């Protein structure tokens, strides 16, 4: 059992050599693919199927727009909140990178490899919400037909989901490669 005399001693705990870290990595990315900015993937799939079938104002499209009206306000980020979140995230990730890469602390490196792709994912979701909000507002005001707004929303959400899949595969691959390299270079954890 490692001795935790200080914060640095705690941060030097084994990460890449434990099954729990890998369960967290795989589990986190598995859960991420089940929804798109809070909308279940099944709702997006049903709306996409209805659009491909050429149905007009079908319940699946309305259901998707209802979900979007519920989840999009959560992703609205003002200028002050965005700057504060970006500054805090940048500080945390930079600190973890310096401790993990510069000072060879395994837990800091493992946390950095876990959190960096999720920070990228967060900003991808904010950007998607920013693109979907005008579509939803136009459909609510009647300026754009519901099937057209739903089709555009589905198209953007499917592209986002594919990008998230690519990001998750790259994140797991880089983490696994770096973890394997770490284990080879540090066979006893130090």
N, C-alpha and C positions, 0 to 999 in steps of 0.2 A: 504494500500500500504506500503510495507516494506521500511524503511529508509536505504539508501546506504551510510553510513558515511565512510565506509572503504571497503577494499577488502574482509575482513572476513565477514562483514555484507552482502556483495553481494553474497558471497559463501554460506551463510546460507539461501538463498531463497528456497521457496518450490519447490520441483521437483516431488516427488512421488505422491503428491496430485493433480497434474495438468494433464489434458488430453493431453496437448501438449507434455509432456515428453513421454507418452506412445505411442502417434502417431509417434514420432521420432523413438522410439525403434522398433515398429512393422514395420514401413515404411522402416527403414534402413535394417532390416533383410529380408524383402520382396524383396527389390531391389537387395540384394546380391545374392539371389538364381536365378536371371534371366540370369546370365552369369557365365562362368568359365574362370577366368583370362582374361576377356575381350571378349571371344568368346561367342556369344549368345547360349543359351541352345538349340535352334531349330537347329542350325548347327550341334551341337554334336549329337542330336537326329536323324537327317537325316543320318549322317554318320554311327551311330550305326545301324540304320535300314538297310542300304545298306550292312553293314558287315554281319549282321544276315541273310540277303537274299542271301549272297554268291556272290554278284556282284564283278567283278574285279575292274579295274580302272574306277570307276564311278565318275561322277562330284561331288557328295556329299563328297567323300573322298578328292578329290583335293581341294574342297572349304574349308574343314576343315584345310587342310595343308596350304592353302593360308592365312586363318585367323590367324593361328599360326605363320606364318612368319611375319605377321604384328604386333601382340601383344607381342610375346615373347621377343623381344629386350627391351621393356619397363620394363620388370621384371628382367633384368640382373642387378645384384647388385655386385659391386666390394667389395673388402675387406675393403677399407676405408669407403665407403658409408655404408656398412653393420654395421661396428662398430659405426659410428656416429649415424646412425638411431637407433641402439639398445641402445646406451647410452642415447640419447634424449628421446626415448620412455620409457626406464626404469626410468629415472628421473621424467618424467611427471606422469607416472602411480604410482610410489612410492609416489610422493608428493600428488596426489589425494587420494591414499589409506590412508596415514597418516592423512590428513585433514578430510577425510570422516569417517574413522573408529576410529582413535585416538581422534580427536577433535569433532566428531559428527556434521560435517557440511554436510547438506543434499545435496546441489548441488554438492559438491566435490565427495560424495559417489555415487550420480547418474551418474556423468560423468565417474567415475572409472568403474562402472558396465556397462556402455555403451561402453567405449573405450577398456577395457581389451580384450573382445572377438574379437574385430576388429584387435587388435595387433596380436593376435594368428592367425587370418585369413590371415593377411598380410604375416606372415612368412610361412603359409601353401601354399600360392600362389607363393611365391618366391621359395620354395622347389619344387613345381610342375613344375614351369618354368625351373628350373635347370634340372629336369628329362626329360622334353620334348625337350629341345634344342638339345641334341645329336640325338634324333630320327629324328627331322626335318632336321638337317644337313646331316644325313646319307641318308635320302630320296632325298634331293636336289642334293647330289653328286652321286646318283645312287647306293650307297653301300647297300641299303636296298630297297626292292620293296615297292612301294607306298601303296598297300593294307595292307601289313604287318605293315608298320610304322603308317598308319592311325588307324589300329586296336589296336595297342599298345597305341597310343595317346588317343583313345576313351576309352579304358579300364582304363587308369590312370585318365582321366578327369571324368569319371563316379564315380570312387572311391572317387575322390576329392569332387565331388558334394554331394555324400552321407555323407561324413564327415562334409561338410559345413552345411548340413541340421541338422545333429546331434548337431553340435556346436550352430547353431541358436536356436534350440529348448531348449538346455540347458541354453543358455544365457538369453533367454526370461523368462524361468522358474525361474532361480536364481534371476533375476532382479525383477520379480513379487513377489516372496516369500520374498525377502529382503525388497522390497517396502511396502508390506503388514505388515511385522514385524515392519518396521520403523513407519508406520502410527498408529499401535497399541501402540507402545511405546511412540511416540511423537504425540498425537492426535491434538495438537494445533500448531505443527510445531517447537516447541522448547523444 
